[in-house]
Amino acid sequence: MAQRYYIETLGCPKNTVDSEKIAGTLLADGLKPTDDPTKADVVVVNTCAFIDEARRESIDTILHLDGERKRGSRLVVTGCMAERYGDELAEALPEADQVAGFGVPVHLGRKPLAVSAGLPTLDLLNLPRPRSAAPWAYVKIAEGCDRTCGFCAIPSFRGPQRSRDAADILAEVDALAVREVVLVAQDLASYGKDRPGEMGAGSIVPLVRAVADRVDRTRLLYLYPSDLSDELVDAILSTGVPYFDLSLQHVSREHLRRMRRWGDGARFLERIARIRSLSPEATFRSNFIVGYPGETEEDHDQLLDFVERAQLDWCGFFAFSPEEGTHALGLPDHVPADLMAERLAELREIQDRITAASRDRLLGETVTVLVDEPGIARSHREAPEIDGVVQVTETLAVGEFHDVVVEQVLGPDLMAVPVRDGAGGEVSRARR
């Protein structure tokens, strides 16, 4: 009987892709997947190390699964924490049979292997992966980052940017056989800049167009605002998915310079307004860090004003987390935790109202949705796993596009019913 594996993935969509690459290697080794960790012979935890809260969640998950796993199984810890902390993590977690950094293969032998030193590494970025079980999939187009943002430790353990060959990306898109592809990377719009002799700066644009020729929906996540060129905007709009996930982080010019970031609120507002003039249905998401060292009341007021004026559809606000090895760790004027909490509450209250109004405006509208699973769908306005969803009747075929009318708003989610044709049938969209 074949051994079985279970993978628990924490963190961002990029980790999701890494987990699927790991699954591909385990399948090639003859293992079978299971969604029950108590029945697995190999339990893999793909950890996140972005901020302290994510690290605590990773540790809690490791300990929980160690308590659940069956006798004789192997517990493997991989991902960002394993890469970043290696020996330290292995020493602190004797429960783990193996701590494996990026690209280190899962050791299937019975003997515990606390740290994977000496094992050959694999090119995790370009490993094959199983066909997607859902009608959508993340596709990672690059690894690492060349930026020096003051709050971020990712370049220290993910390394500099390394872009994939366009042909390999497109081959993966074809093999996944999905209706929607979500392109991800640490710095998505910089794709190809590390390989100017082969692709040239700005090569994200032809890649987006090539992917869009293959699937019904192409969505981009994590766009650095300085790289959102007119050409890239036009390419995104031409895909039919006017969804813009902009990594803004703050809007005060002076504060952004402390963060080692580009831009300011006025430039961001101008860019958003231009996109809306081209596509009134454009949807915007962003994230902001609250309480980065040196953030003044004036900086915070600028952010409050921006949130009101920008009217972003989706927005996340996060308390600053001091990270080892970052520029911010040595900065003065750290913001007290209670003041950070007050600022977060102010911003979230405003954004909750804006998001609710954005969803309310869709009442009675006809939208085209992709059904991800029975009863759950998304329009172009909802990225998978991070935004709201559209609840639909379970009779709508999974993996197909359908026209539906929004009848009710439930917080960030919508409830919708199928549009009927003249014969009373449901209106669906043809596959490419």
C-alpha positions in Angstrom: 0.0 0.0 0.0 1.4 3.4 -1.0 2.4 5.8 1.7 0.3 9.0 2.1 1.2 12.6 2.6 -0.5 15.6 4.1 0.6 19.2 3.5 -0.5 22.2 5.7 0.3 25.5 4.0 0.6 28.8 5.9 1.2 32.3 4.7 0.8 33.8 1.2 -0.2 32.4 -2.2 3.5 32.0 -3.1 3.7 29.4 -0.3 0.7 27.7 -1.8 2.6 27.3 -5.1 5.6 25.9 -3.2 3.4 23.4 -1.5 2.1 22.2 -4.8 5.6 21.8 -6.1 6.5 19.7 -3.0 3.3 17.7 -3.6 4.6 17.1 -7.2 7.8 15.6 -5.8 6.0 13.4 -3.3 3.7 12.1 -6.0 6.7 11.3 -8.2 8.1 9.3 -5.2 4.9 7.2 -5.2 3.1 8.8 -2.3 -0.7 9.5 -2.4 -2.3 12.6 -0.9 -4.7 12.6 2.0 -6.6 15.5 3.7 -6.5 13.7 7.1 -3.2 14.3 8.9 -3.9 11.4 11.2 -3.7 9.0 8.3 -0.5 10.4 6.7 2.9 8.8 6.7 4.5 12.1 6.0 3.1 15.4 7.4 4.6 18.5 5.9 4.1 22.0 7.4 5.0 24.8 5.0 5.7 27.7 7.3 5.5 31.5 7.1 8.0 33.8 8.7 6.9 37.3 7.4 6.0 38.7 10.8 6.0 37.5 14.4 2.3 36.6 14.4 2.9 34.4 11.3 5.8 32.7 13.1 3.7 32.0 16.2 0.9 30.5 14.0 3.5 28.3 12.3 4.9 27.0 15.6 1.3 26.4 16.9 0.5 24.4 13.8 3.6 22.3 14.0 2.9 21.4 17.6 -0.8 20.7 16.9 0.0 18.4 14.0 2.7 16.6 16.0 0.0 15.8 18.6 -2.4 14.5 15.9 0.0 12.5 13.6 0.0 8.7 13.8 2.9 6.8 15.4 5.8 6.2 13.0 4.9 9.1 10.7 7.4 11.8 9.7 6.9 15.5 10.5 8.7 17.8 8.1 8.9 21.5 8.6 9.7 23.5 5.5 9.1 27.0 4.0 10.2 30.4 5.2 10.9 29.6 8.8 12.9 26.5 7.9 15.0 28.6 5.4 15.4 31.6 7.7 16.1 29.9 11.0 17.3 26.4 10.1 19.4 25.0 12.9 17.8 27.2 15.5 14.3 26.0 14.6 15.5 22.3 14.6 16.9 22.8 18.1 13.8 24.5 19.4 11.5 21.9 17.8 12.7 18.3 18.5 9.2 17.2 17.4 10.2 17.8 13.8 11.9 14.8 12.0 13.3 17.1 9.3 13.7 20.9 8.9 14.0 21.5 5.2 14.8 24.8 3.5 13.7 25.8 0.1 14.1 23.1 -2.5 15.4 20.5 -0.1 13.6 17.2 -0.8 11.4 15.6 1.9 13.4 12.8 3.4 11.3 9.6 3.4 13.5 7.4 5.4 12.7 6.2 8.9 15.7 7.9 10.5 15.0 11.4 11.9 16.8 14.1 10.1 16.6 17.2 12.2 18.3 19.5 9.7 18.6 18.8 6.0 22.3 19.8 5.7 24.0 17.9 2.9 20.9 16.8 1.0 20.8 17.9 -2.7 18.5 20.8 -3.4 15.9 21.1 -6.1 14.9 24.1 -8.2 11.6 24.6 -6.4 10.6 27.4 -8.7 10.6 25.2 -11.8 9.5 21.8 -10.4 6.4 20.3 -11.9 3.2 20.4 -9.9 -0.1 18.4 -10.0 -3.0 19.5 -12.1 -5.2 22.0 -10.1 -8.2 20.5 -8.4 -9.9 24.0 -8.6 -10.8 25.9 -11.7 -8.1 28.5 -10.8 -4.5 28.4 -9.7 -1.6 30.6 -8.6 1.4 30.6 -10.9 4.6 31.9 -9.4 6.7 33.7 -12.1 9.7 34.8 -10.0 11.3 34.2 -6.7 13.1 36.6 -4.4 13.2 40.4 -4.4 15.8 43.1 -5.2 14.1 45.9 -3.2 15.3 47.1 0.2 12.0 48.0 2.0 12.8 48.9 5.6 10.3 46.6 7.1 10.8 43.5 5.0 13.2 40.6 5.7 12.2 38.5 2.7 15.3 39.3 0.5 17.5 38.0 3.3 16.1 34.5 3.0 14.3 34.4 -0.3 17.3 36.0 -2.0 17.5 38.3 -5.0 14.9 38.2 -7.8 15.1 35.2 -10.1 12.7 35.3 -13.0 11.5 32.1 -14.6 11.7 31.5 -18.4 8.5 32.6 -20.0 8.2 29.3 -21.9 8.3 27.4 -18.6 5.6 29.6 -17.1 3.3 29.1 -20.1 3.9 25.4 -20.1 2.8 25.3 -16.5 -0.3 27.4 -17.3 -1.2 24.9 -20.1 -0.6 21.9 -17.8 -2.8 23.3 -15.0 -5.8 23.4 -17.4 -7.7 26.1 -15.3 -10.1 28.9 -16.2 -8.3 31.5 -14.1 -4.6 32.0 -13.5 -3.4 34.3 -10.7 0.2 35.4 -11.3 2.3 35.9 -8.1 5.8 36.9 -7.1 7.4 38.9 -4.4 7.7 41.8 -6.9 5.5 40.8 -9.8 5.9 43.8 -12.1 9.7 43.5 -12.0 9.5 40.2 -13.7 12.4 39.9 -16.2 14.5 42.8 -15.0 17.1 40.4 -13.6 17.5 39.0 -17.1 17.7 42.0 -19.5 19.6 40.2 -22.2 16.8 37.6 -22.5 13.6 39.4 -21.6 14.2 43.1 -21.0 12.7 45.4 -18.5 9.0 45.5 -18.6 8.7 42.0 -19.9 5.7 41.4 -17.5 3.5 42.9 -20.3 4.1 40.3 -23.0 3.9 37.6 -20.4 0.5 38.9 -19.2 -0.8 39.0 -22.8 0.5 35.5 -23.5 -1.1 34.0 -20.4 -4.4 35.8 -21.2 -4.3 34.1 -24.6 -4.5 30.8 -22.9 -7.0 31.2 -20.1 -10.3 33.0 -19.6 -9.1 35.1 -16.6 -5.6 36.4 -15.8 -5.2 38.1 -12.5 -2.1 39.8 -11.0 -1.2 40.1 -7.3 1.4 42.3 -5.6 2.2 45.2 -7.9 4.8 47.8 -6.8 3.2 51.2 -7.7 6.3 52.6 -9.4 6.1 49.8 -12.0 2.5 50.2 -12.8 3.2 51.7 -16.2 0.5 52.8 -18.8 1.5 49.7 -20.8 1.0 47.4 -17.9 -2.4 49.0 -17.0 -3.5 48.5 -20.6 -2.4 44.9 -20.6 -4.3 44.2 -17.4 -7.4 45.9 -18.7 -7.2 43.9 -22.0 -7.4 40.6 -20.0 -11.0 41.5 -19.0 -10.0 41.3 -15.3 -9.6 45.0 -14.2 -8.3 44.0 -10.8 -5.4 46.0 -9.3 -3.6 44.8 -6.2 -1.2 47.6 -5.4 1.5 47.3 -2.7 1.2 50.9 -1.3 2.1 50.4 2.4 1.6 54.1 3.2 0.9 57.4 1.6 2.9 60.1 3.5 5.9 60.9 1.2 8.3 61.5 4.2 7.2 58.3 5.9 7.5 56.3 2.8 11.1 57.4 2.5 11.7 56.2 6.0 10.2 52.9 4.8 12.6 53.0 1.8 9.6 53.1 -0.5 8.6 55.1 -3.5 5.6 57.3 -4.0 3.1 59.4 -2.2 -0.7 59.7 -1.8 -1.1 62.3 -4.6 0.6 60.0 -7.2 -1.4 57.0 -6.0 -4.7 58.9 -6.3 -3.8 60.1 -9.8 -3.0 56.6 -10.9 -6.2 55.1 -9.5 -8.3 57.9 -11.0 -6.8 57.3 -14.4 -7.5 53.6 -14.3 -11.1 54.3 -13.2 -11.5 56.6 -16.2 -10.4 53.8 -18.5 -12.5 51.1 -16.7 -15.2 52.2 -14.3 -15.5 48.6 -13.1 -11.9 48.5 -12.0 -11.4 46.9 -8.6 -8.6 47.9 -6.2 -6.9 46.2 -3.3 -4.0 47.4 -1.2 -2.3 46.9 2.2 -0.9 49.4 4.6 1.5 49.2 7.6 0.5 51.1 10.7 3.0 52.1 13.3 6.3 51.9 11.3 9.0 53.7 13.4 8.6 57.5 13.1 5.0 57.5 12.0 3.6 60.8 13.2 0.0 61.9 13.7 0.3 64.0 10.5 1.4 60.8 8.7 -1.5 58.9 10.1 -4.0 61.7 9.2 -2.7 61.6 5.6 -3.4 57.9 5.5 -6.9 58.4 6.9 -7.6 61.1 4.2 -6.2 58.9 1.5 -8.4 55.9 2.5 -11.5 58.2 2.3 -10.6 59.6 -1.0 -9.3 56.5 -2.8 -12.4 54.4 -2.0 -10.4 51.1 -2.5 -12.7 48.1 -2.7 -10.5 45.9 -0.5 -7.9 47.0 2.0 -5.8 45.4 4.7 -4.1 47.2 7.6 -1.3 45.6 9.6 0.6 46.6 12.8 4.3 47.1 12.2 6.3 44.1 13.3 10.0 44.6 14.0 12.0 42.0 12.1 15.5 40.8 12.6 17.8 41.9 9.8 15.7 44.8 8.6 16.5 48.5 8.4 13.5 49.4 10.6 14.9 47.4 13.6 17.5 50.1 14.3 15.3 53.1 13.8 14.2 55.4 16.7 10.7 56.6 17.5 8.9 53.3 17.7 5.1 53.7 18.0 3.6 52.4 21.2 1.4 49.3 20.7 -1.7 51.0 22.2 -1.4 53.9 19.8 -0.9 51.4 16.8 -4.1 49.7 17.9 -6.0 53.0 18.0 -4.8 53.9 14.5 -5.7 50.4 13.1 -9.2 50.7 14.6 -9.7 54.1 12.9 -8.6 52.9 9.5 -10.5 49.6 9.6 -13.7 51.4 10.6 -13.4 53.7 7.6 -12.5 50.9 5.2 -15.3 48.6 6.5 -17.8 51.3 5.5 -16.2 51.8 2.1 -16.1 48.1 1.3 -19.8 47.7 2.5 -20.8 50.6 0.2 -18.9 49.1 -2.7 -20.7 45.8 -2.3 -24.1 47.5 -1.8 -23.7 49.2 -5.2 -23.8 45.7 -6.8 -27.4 45.0 -5.6 -29.5 44.2 -8.7 -26.5 44.1 -11.0 -25.8 41.2 -13.4 -22.3 39.9 -13.0 -20.3 37.1 -14.6 -18.9 34.6 -12.1 -16.6 31.6 -12.1 -17.9 28.8 -9.9 -15.0 27.6 -7.8 -16.9 24.9 -5.8 -20.6 24.0 -5.3 -22.3 27.2 -4.2 -19.2 29.4 -4.2 -18.2 31.7 -7.1 -16.3 34.9 -7.9 -16.6 37.8 -10.3 -13.5 39.8 -11.5 -13.9 41.8 -8.3 -12.9 39.0 -6.0 -9.4 37.4 -5.9 -9.5 33.8 -4.6 -8.9 33.3 -0.8 -8.4 37.0 0.1 -11.6 38.8 -0.9 -15.3 38.1 -0.5 -17.2 35.5 -2.6 -20.4 35.3 -4.5 -22.8 32.7 -3.0 -24.8 31.0 -5.8 -27.1 28.0 -6.1 -25.3 24.7 -6.0 -26.8 23.7 -9.3 -24.4 25.9 -11.2 -21.6 23.9 -12.7 -18.2 24.1 -11.1 -15.5 25.4 -13.4 -17.9 27.3 -15.6 -18.8 30.9 -16.0 -22.4 32.0 -15.4 -24.3 35.2 -15.4 -26.0 35.9 -12.1 -28.0 38.7 -10.5 -26.9 40.0 -7.1 -29.9 39.8 -4.7 -28.3 40.2 -1.3 -25.2 41.5 0.4 -23.8 39.6 3.4 -20.8 41.6 4.7 -18.1 41.2 2.1 -20.0 38.4 0.4 -22.8 38.6 -2.2 -25.8 36.3 -2.8 -26.8 35.9 -6.4 -29.2 33.9 -8.6 -28.7 32.7 -12.2 -29.9 34.8 -15.1 -32.4 32.8 -17.1 -32.6 32.7 -20.9 -35.9 32.9 -22.8 -36.4 29.1 -22.3 -35.8 29.3 -18.6 -32.3 27.9 -18.7 -29.3 29.2 -16.9 -27.0 31.5 -18.9 -23.4 30.2 -18.9 -20.3 31.4 -20.8 -18.5 29.3 -23.4 -15.1 27.9 -22.6 -12.1 29.4 -24.6 
